[in-house]
Amino acid sequence: MLDSQSTCRNFCFYLLPAFSLHAFSSAVEALRLANEVVGREVYSWQVISDDGQPAASSCGLLVCADSSLSFERERTRGSISAPAVVVVGGRNAPTPHKQLDAWLRECRNRRGSLIGISSGTIALARAGLAEGRRCAVHWEQFPIFCERFLGVVATQTAFERDGDLYTCAGGDAPFDMFLDLVDRHHGTIVVNRICEKAIACKTRSAGDRQRLPLHSRVKLNHQAVIKIIEEMEANLAEPLLLDELVGSAGLSRRQIERLFRRELGCSPSRYYLDLRLERAHLLLISSRLPVVEIAMACGFVSASHFSKAYREAYGCAPHQSRLPIYQRKEMRSNLPEENRTRQIDRRLSNERIPNCH
């Protein structure tokens, strides 16, 4: 367990192919600064790669490994306890890996804590170690994660702590997650000193949002809008009526519509549709699910209605989103100027595909 009584202060960082260097260094830096603030080595860490050779990050930089997966498996078998294992991923979903799955299960059987960073959470879920647990999943990987791991309570939060299982979405979130861990071990004063050294004015807590809502350019100032957006995000497959959403906020329909236009520049209905289309887009580029199934999973009553709405939003038919990038760019270059301007403003205009199937 990762609590004040634990004697486990050693972390094994297993680096998946194309892991996020940003996420990895954020986690390690939190531990390094903790040692500096406390004045002694209260945390240690080692880096593990599949073959013990330097691991390539998503940006191409190499990180030297201290050990290989096979060596760590042998060491775990010969011990009655296990270290805290941190599986560090990136944007791409990891390929199935039986040895990694077996090692993670062996660590869990020896009461070792497990930590997933970015797509490292997918590795934990594939090994069957996240069933019934709350897991933070990056918003780009969230739709296909939910479709694939039905027994996991997936959330679009910065990080989650569920017993001895920690998960985070990546980016800056590992720093916040490891500070939460340090807080449990050494208290808030140590965490505050770490933040001073790191010039971090605010840290997120478990369950905090990953990002601002879709299309938001400014911080939302009204709790009623936030509450309705959360209701929308929780009901994408079976959309609620606007009157049902309004009732949960305790305001009139006219007040809610006025607040949405002020805060987000669109109507509640338009915003809800954009959320559903965003989910559909992510499922299209990250899975092999049939278009009809994706339409149903995103609350569209017919494939034709879905196709029309999707084309208006993304400038191509749903099945064309799965074409090579250069072909999609060529199609969009032929759009009228007004439609091209709308495409630029889309949050999902980044065409890099998260390989989550």
HELIX and SHEET records of a PDB file:
HELIX    1   1 LEU A   21  VAL A   38  1                                  18    
HELIX    2   2 LEU A   69  ARG A   77  1                                   9    
HELIX    3   3 LYS A   98  ASN A  109  1                                  12    
HELIX    4   4 GLY A  120  ARG A  126  1                                   7    
HELIX    5   5 PHE A  142  ARG A  148  1                                   7    
HELIX    6   6 ALA A  173  HIS A  186  1                                  14    
HELIX    7   7 THR A  188  ALA A  198  1                                  11    
HELIX    8   8 GLN A  223  ALA A  234  1                                  12    
HELIX    9   9 LEU A  242  ALA A  249  1                                   8    
HELIX   10  10 ARG A  253  LEU A  264  1                                  12    
HELIX   11  11 PRO A  268  SER A  286  1                                  19    
HELIX   12  12 VAL A  291  ALA A  297  1                                   7    
HELIX   13  13 ALA A  303  TYR A  314  1                                  12    
HELIX   14  14 PRO A  318  ARG A  322  5                                   5    
HELIX   15  15 ILE A  325  SER A  333  1                                   9    
HELIX   16  16 GLU A  337  ILE A  344  1                                   8    
HELIX   17  17 ARG A  347  SER A  349  5                                   3    
SHEET    1   A 7 SER A  67  SER A  68  0                                        
SHEET    2   A 7 SER A  44  SER A  49  1                                        
SHEET    3   A 7 ASN A  10  LEU A  15  1                                        
SHEET    4   A 7 ALA A  84  VAL A  88  1                                        
SHEET    5   A 7 LEU A 114  ILE A 117  1                                        
SHEET    6   A 7 LEU A 165  CYS A 168  1                                        
SHEET    7   A 7 PHE A 159  ASP A 162 -1                                        
SHEET    1   B 2 ALA A  55  ALA A  56  0                                        
SHEET    2   B 2 LEU A  62  VAL A  63 -1                                        
SHEET    1   C 2 ARG A 134  ALA A 136  0                                        
SHEET    2   C 2 VAL A 153  THR A 155  1                                        
END                                                                             
